[in-house]
Amino acid sequence: MRHVPHVPLPRIGMRVVKTAVSVMLSYALFVPFGLMYHEELGGVLGQLGPTYACIACIICTQSTLGQTVQQGISRLIGVAVGGCLGIAALQMGTLLDDPWVRMPVLGAVCVAGVWLCLLIKRPTACGMACILPCVILISRVTGDVRYYYAAARIIETVAGVTIALAVNALLPDHRKEERGAPTPQEFLQSIKPLCVIGDPVGHSLSPRIQGAMLKASGLDAQYRYGARQVPAGDTCRFLAHAAAEGYAGFNATMPHKEALVPLMDELSPDARMYRSVNTVCIKGGRFYGYNTDGVGFLQALREVDMDPEGRKVLLLGAGGAAKAVAPKLIQAGAERVFVANRTVERAAALCAWDEEGRMVPRDFRPETLRALAAECTLVVNCTSLGMTGTAGQFEDLTFLEALPHGAGVFDLIYSPAKTALLERAEALGHPISNGLGMLIWQAVFALECFTDTRLDRPAMAAAARKALEEEHTPALSSGGAGEEKGT
Ligand code: NAP
């Protein structure tokens, strides 16, 4: 049997149908004029024919509705520019009969047309701006007929563009059927990278948390999240790299949170207040800095029924985490926040934020803590005491015994899952919570920033928690080696 070569044929899809319909309509519209087309008839009507309308239709129906409008405008501008230049050149009269004059004039007119169209940022108008003078100058049209000729081309183009616009609007969008499934390469290229940067970053739970949330929200088709070890001093370099590589954003942990502040184009009110950035979004080459620690903390607190409104709070520590937590407690309506810190000056500096004196600095001696605990209904630990991997432990936890019945104890530490502070508080019958909720909620808010989407927040938090539980995250068990702070 003879081998018959396979000749690929173009598919008759919506684009072809639209082109055919609009060309037929244009032709039908101009048939009467086409039949009487004759230069000597004079007047605009005598010059009309279907050619330019059909060309406009063919070009415009290759695009979407919005692009059709732009194409149409460009074609009209091109016709107007070309028509004016061609007619202006015709003022040279009989001189143009000499081809040695006509040729350079035509070249100059075309250059002028292209230059004018580019000047008004309409490159697609250049074609018509050149074609029309060519037709006017090369054809044997003479006298007033030249003006009718130019007007006829404009009318034809307007009619063609209008027909194309109507056909494009009335028939289904051809892009949907043409789009088809993306190739694996296209698919990979469309995925925007996200990550957490830090040093160390190996123990970060953020990739697991964000990965689970991306999957649960279906956004994993658009984003992927990883971890990048970025040493101190390399913050600026990483920013440039992230922008060049098309990152949608990244989270930051030690030691970059403060270093990012002056590098941002814009800061959220919280990031500006804490002078610390834990979430960076990159849009249009600009850097937007957020800090989701405070809102994450507040959400986690409310989730375990420890809403600070109207409470007196004993806040332990005045480091980086306390800077985000203390103002949020005040903003959420805490009556007073006693900031007890080993270095009292640090506590005083933190309390200076509240000009109304609702934040009060205190020392960290056991007797001070005992006295404060007696009047507080919420304790929040923002020190690193009790965290896995640090040698430090509370020397004295007797202050917990002074707490009123039912007072809540919230520890920002989540590794181990239950610090000595929480164990003791639980044994005394107090409601307790570790910092895992805060870690998860700050991630939920960060993901909303990255994706510019309002997500199903409870579903996101649940997915993250489930992923951490399923993987038996070592950092969350008492024997873990995680030393991560926050993100
Ligand atoms: P930081 O800036 O280093 O501050 C540490 C705080 O602990 C300071 O107030 C420090 O007091 C105090 N401290 C350290 N050793 C002490 C000791 N032996 N006795 C008394 N006080 C001591 O750390 P951070 O960034 O604020 O983080 C604090 C904790 O919060 C960490 O365990 C971190 O993992 C946790 N965290 C959790 C989340 C979350 O999402 N759950 C987020 C952020 C942080 P001085 O001022 O006197 O040094």
Boltz pocket constraint, residues with backbone or C-beta under 6 A from the ligand:
constraints:
  - pocket:
      binder: B
      contacts: [[A, 293], [A, 316], [A, 317], [A, 318], [A, 319], [A, 320], [A, 321], [A, 322], [A, 341], [A, 342], [A, 343], [A, 346], [A, 364], [A, 381], [A, 382], [A, 383], [A, 384], [A, 385], [A, 387], [A, 392], [A, 393], [A, 411], [A, 412], [A, 413], [A, 414], [A, 435], [A, 436], [A, 438], [A, 439], [A, 440], [A, 442], [A, 483], [A, 484], [A, 485], [A, 486], [A, 487]]
      max_distance: 6.0
